[in-house]
Amino acid sequence: MNSGQTLSFDPIGPDELDLIGRAFQHELERRALSRKSKEAEALAAKLINAYQAGIRDDLGLSIVAGLS
């Protein structure tokens, strides 16, 4: 890492986890997926990445979830 670069850490809090969790649960139900499936794991990672990239609303996360 370049000494001029600043490392930023923005943790996901309880409210944010609830938001991501709702989109995740809705998509699991829509697809009839098990929470322990590889597809569910990939979906969770995709939703967290989308949130960290700036998609921070129910509709946006639902759209991202449906694109998988």
Secondary structure as UniProt FT lines:
FT   TURN            3..4
FT   HELIX           14..31
FT   TURN            35..36
FT   HELIX           38..52
FT   TURN            53..54
FT   HELIX           58..66
//
